[in-house]
Amino acid sequence: MEETKEILNLAVDAQVKGDLEKAKQLYTQIIKQNPKDVNALHLLGLVEHQKGNAEKSVELIKKAIELNPRVAIFYGNLGMVYDKLGLEEDSIKSFEKAIELDFDYPDSWMAYYNLGISYSKKREIEKAIEYYNKAIELNKKFYDAYWNKGLALLTLGRFEQGFQNFEFRFEKKTPIDSRIFDKPKWKGEDLNNKKILVLWEQGFGDAIQFARYFKLLKEKGAYVIFECKPQIKKLFQNIEIDELIEKGIDISKIDYDFYIHIMSLPKLFKTNLDNIPCKIPYLKADEKLAEEFARYFDKFKDKFKIGIVWQGNPEQENNKNRSCDFEDFEKLVKIPNVQLFSLQKGIDFSKLENFGVIDLSDNITDFADTAAIIENLDLIISVDTSVAHLAGAMGKNGWILLCYNSDWRWLLKRRDSPWYKTTKLFRQKTAGDWGGVFEEVYLELKKSSLLH
């Protein structure tokens, strides 16, 4: 017995230090001597999980549960592995069983947190918030829970609380920006004759959506410097920014008085559903560039011209769910007098010609080109991408195709967007159901006054 305990301690020590092979050998040694050692079975299951062998992990942890079904942490860790496998319902049942057995077992806050995430995905947002609150109650420094609670509150349109919690994105396990700045963060101080550096964060769509706040900074008398990526720099030369610097430049060499991340501006301007700055358009295409594209589109003047985008940035966390397949647009091609143009970048376009879709990707080098093309189109139909935001910011007709677990900014159930007056939303009614979305789009397009 003492020998087994000693081996178990050595195995745990190896696992904590990251020596998974040694830990596995030691746990296996214990199990050979006693196949009913629940601790060794459970911990070996965790090792397999750490090694990426989720199915084997489930098998081992379930063996431990069969031998002793009253240990909360077994269910908690099984829920974690199910979550990794994408088995949402099994994951929820395991986490709920864990907290039923012991509501505050060691690290139980992770069970509550994971339940919060699961119920957010199921669109049961109020229930998700309850679980996030419990995780925070048990671990007040668990900043990921504060941040996810913020996303849930924003989804419900509770912007004041939501944007407050959204600030925890800088303190969560993987912070949105870990840079250290030698000037103060802006907290609402007087900006008259002051220089404020607005920092880039997250994606192109975020920059486009929140560029509306530059005007408000200017109204406070600020000299506005924006850190942006080169792909969007030319587009942003047409808005109220005093200076554009490319992301990656040494910030210590920039002269400024305050800094702020662009997605913190809604909080500082006390944004709610009733006061969103939505004077549209606030982004415009370069006139000369738009005229150049107009000559190309002149041969399609008798057609209803639709720009389409079906995939977002593959590095975005929810991209697999928010993206659809090119083939989903096939039905729209059959509508008389409609011509589809692909605005998609970085995709294999070999199928496009067969569908009668015209690929414009070779004409797009940056967002200024995309804006000039959009200026010449009648409608943009896109999944939740930067192109959808750009059409909205330009005041162009845009239909956004949303997955079931859509981003917070599109709220719940609404067909319109408070951020963009000319945007219409088409939502999945069940997870993965793009067929239903495109049937709705097809019918809407056939009867749309836009075609007449």
Contacts in CASP RR format, 6 or more apart in sequence:
PFRMAT RR
TARGET T0000
AUTHOR 0000-0000-0000
METHOD contacts of the structure
MODEL  1
MEETKEILNLAVDAQVKGDLEKAKQLYTQIIKQNPKDVNALHLLGLVEHQ
KGNAEKSVELIKKAIELNPRVAIFYGNLGMVYDKLGLEEDSIKSFEKAIE
LDFDYPDSWMAYYNLGISYSKKREIEKAIEYYNKAIELNKKFYDAYWNKG
LALLTLGRFEQGFQNFEFRFEKKTPIDSRIFDKPKWKGEDLNNKKILVLW
EQGFGDAIQFARYFKLLKEKGAYVIFECKPQIKKLFQNIEIDELIEKGID
ISKIDYDFYIHIMSLPKLFKTNLDNIPCKIPYLKADEKLAEEFARYFDKF
KDKFKIGIVWQGNPEQENNKNRSCDFEDFEKLVKIPNVQLFSLQKGIDFS
KLENFGVIDLSDNITDFADTAAIIENLDLIISVDTSVAHLAGAMGKNGWI
LLCYNSDWRWLLKRRDSPWYKTTKLFRQKTAGDWGGVFEEVYLELKKSSL
LH
4 30 0 8 1.000
4 33 0 8 1.000
4 34 0 8 1.000
4 37 0 8 1.000
7 26 0 8 1.000
7 29 0 8 1.000
7 30 0 8 1.000
8 26 0 8 1.000
8 27 0 8 1.000
8 30 0 8 1.000
8 39 0 8 1.000
8 40 0 8 1.000
8 43 0 8 1.000
10 26 0 8 1.000
11 22 0 8 1.000
11 23 0 8 1.000
11 26 0 8 1.000
11 27 0 8 1.000
11 30 0 8 1.000
11 40 0 8 1.000
11 43 0 8 1.000
12 23 0 8 1.000
12 43 0 8 1.000
14 20 0 8 1.000
14 22 0 8 1.000
14 23 0 8 1.000
14 26 0 8 1.000
15 23 0 8 1.000
15 43 0 8 1.000
15 46 0 8 1.000
15 47 0 8 1.000
15 50 0 8 1.000
18 50 0 8 1.000
20 47 0 8 1.000
20 50 0 8 1.000
20 51 0 8 1.000
23 43 0 8 1.000
23 47 0 8 1.000
24 44 0 8 1.000
24 47 0 8 1.000
24 48 0 8 1.000
24 51 0 8 1.000
27 40 0 8 1.000
27 41 0 8 1.000
27 43 0 8 1.000
27 44 0 8 1.000
27 47 0 8 1.000
28 44 0 8 1.000
30 37 0 8 1.000
30 40 0 8 1.000
31 37 0 8 1.000
31 40 0 8 1.000
31 41 0 8 1.000
31 44 0 8 1.000
34 40 0 8 1.000
36 67 0 8 1.000
38 64 0 8 1.000
38 67 0 8 1.000
38 68 0 8 1.000
38 71 0 8 1.000
38 74 0 8 1.000
39 64 0 8 1.000
41 60 0 8 1.000
41 61 0 8 1.000
41 63 0 8 1.000
41 64 0 8 1.000
41 67 0 8 1.000
42 60 0 8 1.000
42 61 0 8 1.000
42 64 0 8 1.000
42 71 0 8 1.000
42 73 0 8 1.000
42 74 0 8 1.000
42 77 0 8 1.000
44 60 0 8 1.000
45 56 0 8 1.000
45 57 0 8 1.000
45 60 0 8 1.000
45 61 0 8 1.000
45 77 0 8 1.000
45 81 0 8 1.000
46 57 0 8 1.000
46 61 0 8 1.000
46 77 0 8 1.000
48 54 0 8 1.000
48 56 0 8 1.000
48 57 0 8 1.000
48 60 0 8 1.000
49 57 0 8 1.000
49 77 0 8 1.000
49 80 0 8 1.000
49 81 0 8 1.000
49 84 0 8 1.000
54 81 0 8 1.000
54 84 0 8 1.000
54 85 0 8 1.000
55 85 0 8 1.000
57 81 0 8 1.000
58 78 0 8 1.000
58 81 0 8 1.000
58 82 0 8 1.000
58 85 0 8 1.000
61 74 0 8 1.000
61 77 0 8 1.000
61 78 0 8 1.000
61 81 0 8 1.000
62 78 0 8 1.000
64 71 0 8 1.000
64 74 0 8 1.000
65 71 0 8 1.000
65 74 0 8 1.000
65 75 0 8 1.000
65 78 0 8 1.000
68 74 0 8 1.000
70 101 0 8 1.000
71 101 0 8 1.000
72 97 0 8 1.000
72 98 0 8 1.000
72 99 0 8 1.000
72 101 0 8 1.000
72 102 0 8 1.000
72 105 0 8 1.000
72 108 0 8 1.000
73 98 0 8 1.000
73 105 0 8 1.000
73 106 0 8 1.000
73 107 0 8 1.000
74 98 0 8 1.000
75 94 0 8 1.000
75 95 0 8 1.000
75 97 0 8 1.000
75 98 0 8 1.000
75 101 0 8 1.000
76 94 0 8 1.000
76 95 0 8 1.000
76 97 0 8 1.000
76 98 0 8 1.000
76 110 0 8 1.000
76 111 0 8 1.000
78 94 0 8 1.000
79 90 0 8 1.000
79 91 0 8 1.000
79 94 0 8 1.000
79 95 0 8 1.000
79 98 0 8 1.000
79 111 0 8 1.000
79 114 0 8 1.000
80 91 0 8 1.000
80 110 0 8 1.000
80 114 0 8 1.000
82 88 0 8 1.000
82 90 0 8 1.000
82 91 0 8 1.000
82 94 0 8 1.000
83 91 0 8 1.000
83 114 0 8 1.000
83 118 0 8 1.000
88 118 0 8 1.000
88 121 0 8 1.000
88 122 0 8 1.000
91 114 0 8 1.000
91 118 0 8 1.000
92 115 0 8 1.000
92 118 0 8 1.000
92 119 0 8 1.000
95 111 0 8 1.000
95 112 0 8 1.000
95 114 0 8 1.000
95 115 0 8 1.000
95 118 0 8 1.000
96 115 0 8 1.000
98 105 0 8 1.000
98 108 0 8 1.000
98 111 0 8 1.000
99 105 0 8 1.000
99 108 0 8 1.000
99 111 0 8 1.000
99 112 0 8 1.000
99 115 0 8 1.000
102 108 0 8 1.000
104 138 0 8 1.000
108 138 0 8 1.000
109 134 0 8 1.000
109 135 0 8 1.000
109 136 0 8 1.000
109 138 0 8 1.000
109 139 0 8 1.000
109 142 0 8 1.000
109 145 0 8 1.000
110 135 0 8 1.000
112 131 0 8 1.000
112 132 0 8 1.000
112 134 0 8 1.000
112 135 0 8 1.000
112 138 0 8 1.000
112 145 0 8 1.000
113 131 0 8 1.000
113 132 0 8 1.000
113 135 0 8 1.000
113 142 0 8 1.000
113 144 0 8 1.000
113 145 0 8 1.000
113 148 0 8 1.000
115 128 0 8 1.000
115 131 0 8 1.000
116 127 0 8 1.000
116 128 0 8 1.000
116 129 0 8 1.000
116 131 0 8 1.000
116 132 0 8 1.000
116 135 0 8 1.000
116 148 0 8 1.000
116 152 0 8 1.000
117 128 0 8 1.000
117 148 0 8 1.000
118 128 0 8 1.000
119 125 0 8 1.000
119 127 0 8 1.000
119 128 0 8 1.000
119 131 0 8 1.000
120 128 0 8 1.000
120 148 0 8 1.000
120 151 0 8 1.000
120 152 0 8 1.000
120 155 0 8 1.000
120 405 0 8 1.000
121 405 0 8 1.000
123 404 0 8 1.000
123 405 0 8 1.000
123 412 0 8 1.000
125 152 0 8 1.000
125 155 0 8 1.000
125 156 0 8 1.000
125 412 0 8 1.000
126 156 0 8 1.000
128 148 0 8 1.000
128 152 0 8 1.000
129 149 0 8 1.000
129 152 0 8 1.000
129 153 0 8 1.000
132 145 0 8 1.000
132 146 0 8 1.000
132 148 0 8 1.000
132 149 0 8 1.000
132 152 0 8 1.000
133 149 0 8 1.000
135 142 0 8 1.000
135 145 0 8 1.000
136 142 0 8 1.000
136 145 0 8 1.000
136 146 0 8 1.000
136 149 0 8 1.000
139 145 0 8 1.000
143 168 0 8 1.000
143 171 0 8 1.000
143 172 0 8 1.000
143 173 0 8 1.000
144 168 0 8 1.000
144 172 0 8 1.000
144 173 0 8 1.000
146 165 0 8 1.000
146 168 0 8 1.000
146 171 0 8 1.000
146 172 0 8 1.000
147 165 0 8 1.000
147 166 0 8 1.000
147 168 0 8 1.000
147 169 0 8 1.000
147 172 0 8 1.000
149 162 0 8 1.000
149 165 0 8 1.000
150 161 0 8 1.000
150 162 0 8 1.000
150 163 0 8 1.000
150 164 0 8 1.000
150 165 0 8 1.000
150 166 0 8 1.000
150 168 0 8 1.000
151 162 0 8 1.000
151 166 0 8 1.000
151 408 0 8 1.000
152 408 0 8 1.000
153 159 0 8 1.000
153 161 0 8 1.000
153 162 0 8 1.000
153 165 0 8 1.000
154 162 0 8 1.000
154 163 0 8 1.000
154 166 0 8 1.000
154 408 0 8 1.000
154 409 0 8 1.000
155 408 0 8 1.000
155 411 0 8 1.000
155 412 0 8 1.000
156 411 0 8 1.000
156 412 0 8 1.000
157 273 0 8 1.000
157 411 0 8 1.000
159 266 0 8 1.000
159 271 0 8 1.000
159 272 0 8 1.000
159 273 0 8 1.000
160 270 0 8 1.000
160 272 0 8 1.000
163 264 0 8 1.000
163 266 0 8 1.000
163 267 0 8 1.000
163 271 0 8 1.000
164 267 0 8 1.000
166 263 0 8 1.000
166 264 0 8 1.000
166 267 0 8 1.000
167 264 0 8 1.000
167 267 0 8 1.000
169 175 0 8 1.000
169 176 0 8 1.000
169 263 0 8 1.000
170 176 0 8 1.000
170 177 0 8 1.000
176 201 0 8 1.000
176 202 0 8 1.000
176 261 0 8 1.000
177 199 0 8 1.000
177 201 0 8 1.000
177 261 0 8 1.000
179 251 0 8 1.000
181 251 0 8 1.000
181 259 0 8 1.000
182 252 0 8 1.000
183 197 0 8 1.000
183 256 0 8 1.000
183 257 0 8 1.000
183 258 0 8 1.000
183 259 0 8 1.000
184 257 0 8 1.000
184 258 0 8 1.000
184 259 0 8 1.000
185 258 0 8 1.000
185 259 0 8 1.000
185 260 0 8 1.000
186 196 0 8 1.000
186 258 0 8 1.000
186 259 0 8 1.000
186 260 0 8 1.000
186 268 0 8 1.000
187 268 0 8 1.000
188 268 0 8 1.000
189 258 0 8 1.000
190 220 0 8 1.000
191 217 0 8 1.000
191 220 0 8 1.000
191 221 0 8 1.000
191 222 0 8 1.000
191 258 0 8 1.000
192 220 0 8 1.000
192 221 0 8 1.000
192 222 0 8 1.000
193 221 0 8 1.000
193 223 0 8 1.000
194 221 0 8 1.000
194 222 0 8 1.000
194 223 0 8 1.000
194 257 0 8 1.000
194 258 0 8 1.000
195 222 0 8 1.000
195 223 0 8 1.000
195 225 0 8 1.000
195 255 0 8 1.000
195 256 0 8 1.000
195 257 0 8 1.000
195 258 0 8 1.000
196 217 0 8 1.000
196 222 0 8 1.000
196 223 0 8 1.000
196 224 0 8 1.000
196 225 0 8 1.000
196 256 0 8 1.000
196 257 0 8 1.000
196 258 0 8 1.000
196 259 0 8 1.000
196 260 0 8 1.000
197 225 0 8 1.000
197 226 0 8 1.000
197 227 0 8 1.000
197 251 0 8 1.000
197 254 0 8 1.000
197 256 0 8 1.000
197 258 0 8 1.000
197 259 0 8 1.000
197 260 0 8 1.000
198 214 0 8 1.000
198 217 0 8 1.000
198 224 0 8 1.000
198 225 0 8 1.000
198 226 0 8 1.000
198 227 0 8 1.000
198 259 0 8 1.000
198 260 0 8 1.000
198 261 0 8 1.000
198 262 0 8 1.000
198 265 0 8 1.000
199 227 0 8 1.000
199 259 0 8 1.000
199 260 0 8 1.000
199 261 0 8 1.000
199 262 0 8 1.000
200 207 0 8 1.000
200 226 0 8 1.000
200 227 0 8 1.000
200 228 0 8 1.000
200 229 0 8 1.000
200 247 0 8 1.000
200 262 0 8 1.000
201 261 0 8 1.000
201 262 0 8 1.000
201 263 0 8 1.000
202 263 0 8 1.000
203 313 0 8 1.000
203 316 0 8 1.000
203 386 0 8 1.000
204 229 0 8 1.000
204 231 0 8 1.000
204 232 0 8 1.000
204 367 0 8 1.000
204 386 0 8 1.000
204 389 0 8 1.000
205 385 0 8 1.000
205 386 0 8 1.000
205 389 0 8 1.000
205 390 0 8 1.000
206 262 0 8 1.000
206 263 0 8 1.000
207 228 0 8 1.000
207 229 0 8 1.000
207 232 0 8 1.000
207 236 0 8 1.000
207 262 0 8 1.000
208 232 0 8 1.000
208 283 0 8 1.000
208 367 0 8 1.000
208 386 0 8 1.000
208 389 0 8 1.000
208 390 0 8 1.000
208 393 0 8 1.000
209 389 0 8 1.000
209 393 0 8 1.000
209 409 0 8 1.000
209 419 0 8 1.000
210 262 0 8 1.000
210 263 0 8 1.000
210 265 0 8 1.000
210 266 0 8 1.000
211 236 0 8 1.000
211 239 0 8 1.000
211 262 0 8 1.000
211 282 0 8 1.000
211 283 0 8 1.000
211 393 0 8 1.000
212 277 0 8 1.000
212 278 0 8 1.000
212 279 0 8 1.000
212 282 0 8 1.000
212 393 0 8 1.000
213 262 0 8 1.000
213 265 0 8 1.000
213 266 0 8 1.000
213 269 0 8 1.000
213 277 0 8 1.000
214 224 0 8 1.000
214 226 0 8 1.000
214 239 0 8 1.000
214 240 0 8 1.000
214 241 0 8 1.000
215 239 0 8 1.000
215 240 0 8 1.000
215 277 0 8 1.000
215 279 0 8 1.000
215 282 0 8 1.000
216 265 0 8 1.000
216 269 0 8 1.000
216 277 0 8 1.000
217 224 0 8 1.000
217 265 0 8 1.000
218 224 0 8 1.000
218 240 0 8 1.000
223 242 0 8 1.000
223 243 0 8 1.000
224 240 0 8 1.000
224 241 0 8 1.000
224 242 0 8 1.000
224 243 0 8 1.000
225 241 0 8 1.000
225 242 0 8 1.000
225 243 0 8 1.000
225 244 0 8 1.000
225 245 0 8 1.000
225 254 0 8 1.000
225 256 0 8 1.000
226 236 0 8 1.000
226 241 0 8 1.000
226 243 0 8 1.000
226 244 0 8 1.000
226 245 0 8 1.000
226 262 0 8 1.000
227 245 0 8 1.000
227 246 0 8 1.000
227 247 0 8 1.000
227 248 0 8 1.000
227 249 0 8 1.000
227 251 0 8 1.000
228 236 0 8 1.000
228 244 0 8 1.000
228 245 0 8 1.000
228 246 0 8 1.000
228 247 0 8 1.000
229 246 0 8 1.000
229 247 0 8 1.000
230 246 0 8 1.000
230 366 0 8 1.000
231 366 0 8 1.000
231 367 0 8 1.000
232 366 0 8 1.000
232 367 0 8 1.000
233 244 0 8 1.000
233 246 0 8 1.000
233 366 0 8 1.000
234 286 0 8 1.000
234 366 0 8 1.000
234 367 0 8 1.000
234 368 0 8 1.000
235 283 0 8 1.000
235 366 0 8 1.000
235 367 0 8 1.000
235 368 0 8 1.000
235 371 0 8 1.000
235 390 0 8 1.000
236 244 0 8 1.000
237 244 0 8 1.000
238 283 0 8 1.000
238 284 0 8 1.000
238 286 0 8 1.000
239 282 0 8 1.000
239 283 0 8 1.000
245 254 0 8 1.000
251 259 0 8 1.000
260 268 0 8 1.000
269 277 0 8 1.000
271 277 0 8 1.000
273 418 0 8 1.000
276 418 0 8 1.000
276 419 0 8 1.000
278 418 0 8 1.000
278 419 0 8 1.000
278 420 0 8 1.000
278 421 0 8 1.000
280 392 0 8 1.000
280 393 0 8 1.000
280 394 0 8 1.000
280 395 0 8 1.000
280 420 0 8 1.000
280 421 0 8 1.000
280 422 0 8 1.000
281 392 0 8 1.000
281 393 0 8 1.000
281 394 0 8 1.000
281 395 0 8 1.000
282 393 0 8 1.000
283 371 0 8 1.000
283 390 0 8 1.000
283 393 0 8 1.000
283 394 0 8 1.000
284 371 0 8 1.000
284 394 0 8 1.000
285 368 0 8 1.000
285 371 0 8 1.000
285 372 0 8 1.000
285 374 0 8 1.000
285 375 0 8 1.000
285 394 0 8 1.000
286 368 0 8 1.000
286 371 0 8 1.000
286 372 0 8 1.000
289 368 0 8 1.000
289 369 0 8 1.000
289 371 0 8 1.000
289 372 0 8 1.000
290 371 0 8 1.000
290 372 0 8 1.000
290 375 0 8 1.000
290 376 0 8 1.000
292 372 0 8 1.000
293 363 0 8 1.000
293 372 0 8 1.000
293 373 0 8 1.000
293 375 0 8 1.000
293 376 0 8 1.000
294 376 0 8 1.000
296 363 0 8 1.000
296 376 0 8 1.000
297 305 0 8 1.000
297 376 0 8 1.000
297 377 0 8 1.000
300 339 0 8 1.000
302 337 0 8 1.000
303 337 0 8 1.000
303 338 0 8 1.000
303 339 0 8 1.000
304 337 0 8 1.000
304 338 0 8 1.000
304 339 0 8 1.000
304 378 0 8 1.000
304 379 0 8 1.000
304 450 0 8 1.000
304 451 0 8 1.000
305 339 0 8 1.000
305 341 0 8 1.000
305 376 0 8 1.000
305 377 0 8 1.000
305 378 0 8 1.000
305 379 0 8 1.000
306 332 0 8 1.000
306 338 0 8 1.000
306 339 0 8 1.000
306 340 0 8 1.000
306 341 0 8 1.000
306 377 0 8 1.000
306 378 0 8 1.000
306 379 0 8 1.000
306 380 0 8 1.000
306 381 0 8 1.000
307 340 0 8 1.000
307 341 0 8 1.000
307 342 0 8 1.000
307 343 0 8 1.000
307 373 0 8 1.000
307 374 0 8 1.000
307 377 0 8 1.000
307 379 0 8 1.000
307 380 0 8 1.000
307 381 0 8 1.000
307 382 0 8 1.000
308 329 0 8 1.000
308 332 0 8 1.000
308 340 0 8 1.000
308 341 0 8 1.000
308 342 0 8 1.000
308 343 0 8 1.000
308 344 0 8 1.000
308 357 0 8 1.000
308 380 0 8 1.000
308 381 0 8 1.000
308 382 0 8 1.000
309 342 0 8 1.000
309 343 0 8 1.000
309 344 0 8 1.000
309 380 0 8 1.000
309 381 0 8 1.000
309 382 0 8 1.000
309 383 0 8 1.000
309 385 0 8 1.000
309 387 0 8 1.000
309 388 0 8 1.000
310 323 0 8 1.000
310 324 0 8 1.000
310 325 0 8 1.000
310 326 0 8 1.000
310 328 0 8 1.000
310 329 0 8 1.000
310 344 0 8 1.000
310 382 0 8 1.000
310 383 0 8 1.000
311 319 0 8 1.000
311 323 0 8 1.000
311 324 0 8 1.000
311 344 0 8 1.000
311 347 0 8 1.000
311 383 0 8 1.000
311 385 0 8 1.000
312 319 0 8 1.000
312 322 0 8 1.000
312 323 0 8 1.000
312 383 0 8 1.000
312 384 0 8 1.000
312 385 0 8 1.000
313 319 0 8 1.000
313 385 0 8 1.000
316 322 0 8 1.000
318 403 0 8 1.000
318 405 0 8 1.000
318 407 0 8 1.000
321 403 0 8 1.000
321 404 0 8 1.000
321 405 0 8 1.000
321 431 0 8 1.000
321 432 0 8 1.000
322 383 0 8 1.000
322 384 0 8 1.000
322 402 0 8 1.000
322 403 0 8 1.000
322 406 0 8 1.000
322 407 0 8 1.000
323 383 0 8 1.000
324 383 0 8 1.000
324 401 0 8 1.000
324 434 0 8 1.000
324 437 0 8 1.000
324 438 0 8 1.000
325 434 0 8 1.000
326 344 0 8 1.000
326 347 0 8 1.000
326 351 0 8 1.000
326 352 0 8 1.000
326 355 0 8 1.000
326 357 0 8 1.000
327 351 0 8 1.000
328 434 0 8 1.000
328 435 0 8 1.000
328 438 0 8 1.000
329 340 0 8 1.000
329 355 0 8 1.000
329 357 0 8 1.000
329 381 0 8 1.000
329 438 0 8 1.000
330 355 0 8 1.000
331 438 0 8 1.000
331 439 0 8 1.000
331 442 0 8 1.000
332 338 0 8 1.000
332 340 0 8 1.000
332 381 0 8 1.000
332 438 0 8 1.000
332 441 0 8 1.000
332 442 0 8 1.000
332 445 0 8 1.000
333 340 0 8 1.000
333 355 0 8 1.000
333 356 0 8 1.000
333 357 0 8 1.000
335 442 0 8 1.000
335 445 0 8 1.000
335 446 0 8 1.000
337 451 0 8 1.000
338 445 0 8 1.000
338 451 0 8 1.000
339 358 0 8 1.000
340 355 0 8 1.000
340 356 0 8 1.000
340 357 0 8 1.000
340 358 0 8 1.000
341 357 0 8 1.000
341 358 0 8 1.000
341 359 0 8 1.000
341 360 0 8 1.000
341 373 0 8 1.000
341 377 0 8 1.000
342 349 0 8 1.000
342 352 0 8 1.000
342 357 0 8 1.000
342 358 0 8 1.000
342 359 0 8 1.000
342 360 0 8 1.000
342 361 0 8 1.000
343 360 0 8 1.000
343 361 0 8 1.000
343 364 0 8 1.000
343 370 0 8 1.000
343 373 0 8 1.000
343 374 0 8 1.000
343 380 0 8 1.000
343 382 0 8 1.000
343 387 0 8 1.000
344 361 0 8 1.000
345 361 0 8 1.000
345 364 0 8 1.000
346 361 0 8 1.000
347 361 0 8 1.000
349 359 0 8 1.000
349 361 0 8 1.000
352 358 0 8 1.000
352 359 0 8 1.000
360 373 0 8 1.000
363 369 0 8 1.000
363 373 0 8 1.000
364 370 0 8 1.000
364 373 0 8 1.000
367 386 0 8 1.000
367 390 0 8 1.000
370 387 0 8 1.000
370 390 0 8 1.000
371 390 0 8 1.000
371 394 0 8 1.000
374 380 0 8 1.000
374 387 0 8 1.000
374 390 0 8 1.000
374 391 0 8 1.000
374 394 0 8 1.000
374 396 0 8 1.000
375 394 0 8 1.000
375 396 0 8 1.000
377 396 0 8 1.000
378 397 0 8 1.000
378 450 0 8 1.000
379 396 0 8 1.000
379 397 0 8 1.000
379 398 0 8 1.000
379 399 0 8 1.000
379 450 0 8 1.000
380 387 0 8 1.000
380 388 0 8 1.000
380 391 0 8 1.000
380 396 0 8 1.000
380 397 0 8 1.000
380 398 0 8 1.000
380 399 0 8 1.000
381 398 0 8 1.000
381 399 0 8 1.000
381 401 0 8 1.000
381 441 0 8 1.000
382 388 0 8 1.000
382 391 0 8 1.000
382 398 0 8 1.000
382 399 0 8 1.000
382 400 0 8 1.000
382 401 0 8 1.000
383 400 0 8 1.000
383 401 0 8 1.000
383 402 0 8 1.000
383 403 0 8 1.000
384 400 0 8 1.000
384 401 0 8 1.000
384 402 0 8 1.000
384 403 0 8 1.000
384 406 0 8 1.000
384 407 0 8 1.000
384 410 0 8 1.000
388 398 0 8 1.000
388 400 0 8 1.000
388 423 0 8 1.000
389 420 0 8 1.000
391 397 0 8 1.000
391 398 0 8 1.000
391 420 0 8 1.000
391 422 0 8 1.000
391 423 0 8 1.000
392 398 0 8 1.000
392 419 0 8 1.000
392 420 0 8 1.000
392 422 0 8 1.000
392 423 0 8 1.000
393 420 0 8 1.000
395 420 0 8 1.000
395 421 0 8 1.000
395 422 0 8 1.000
396 422 0 8 1.000
397 422 0 8 1.000
397 424 0 8 1.000
397 450 0 8 1.000
398 420 0 8 1.000
398 422 0 8 1.000
398 423 0 8 1.000
398 424 0 8 1.000
399 423 0 8 1.000
399 424 0 8 1.000
399 425 0 8 1.000
399 426 0 8 1.000
399 441 0 8 1.000
399 444 0 8 1.000
400 410 0 8 1.000
400 417 0 8 1.000
400 423 0 8 1.000
400 424 0 8 1.000
400 425 0 8 1.000
400 426 0 8 1.000
401 426 0 8 1.000
401 434 0 8 1.000
401 437 0 8 1.000
401 438 0 8 1.000
401 441 0 8 1.000
402 410 0 8 1.000
402 425 0 8 1.000
402 426 0 8 1.000
402 427 0 8 1.000
402 428 0 8 1.000
402 437 0 8 1.000
403 428 0 8 1.000
403 431 0 8 1.000
403 432 0 8 1.000
404 427 0 8 1.000
404 428 0 8 1.000
404 429 0 8 1.000
404 430 0 8 1.000
404 431 0 8 1.000
404 432 0 8 1.000
404 433 0 8 1.000
405 431 0 8 1.000
406 427 0 8 1.000
409 417 0 8 1.000
409 419 0 8 1.000
410 417 0 8 1.000
410 425 0 8 1.000
411 417 0 8 1.000
411 418 0 8 1.000
413 427 0 8 1.000
414 425 0 8 1.000
415 424 0 8 1.000
415 425 0 8 1.000
416 423 0 8 1.000
416 424 0 8 1.000
416 425 0 8 1.000
417 423 0 8 1.000
417 425 0 8 1.000
424 444 0 8 1.000
426 437 0 8 1.000
426 440 0 8 1.000
426 441 0 8 1.000
426 444 0 8 1.000
427 437 0 8 1.000
428 434 0 8 1.000
428 436 0 8 1.000
428 437 0 8 1.000
429 436 0 8 1.000
445 451 0 8 1.000
END
